[in-house]
Amino acid sequence: MTVPLTENQEKVWSFIRSCDRSPTYDEMEAATGMGRGQLNPIVAALKEKGYVDYIPYRARSLVALDPSHSLKCFKTSELMAELEQRGVRFGCAA
């Protein structure tokens, strides 16, 4: 299960995945026809949804992730129930 993408997010995500290395914003602009003002919030949303991340202190640092492995696709209640079923306990033991 993955978090759904908007049409523009899917367009940018598809381009990022098709690249052999991390694309620059100039390359994303040329490929998608979107300006940087449009791309910035789209890439931020992709990061929030677990589709991309950045490697700190590195040029071309945008990294495509496998969104099916992201915990962001689960509701908190689903995660808590799964962890509880696996024996993970939260809170203070009094």
Helices and strands as residue ranges (DSSP letters): H 7-18, H 25-32, H 36-48, E 52-54, E 62-64, G 67-69, G 71-73, H 76-85
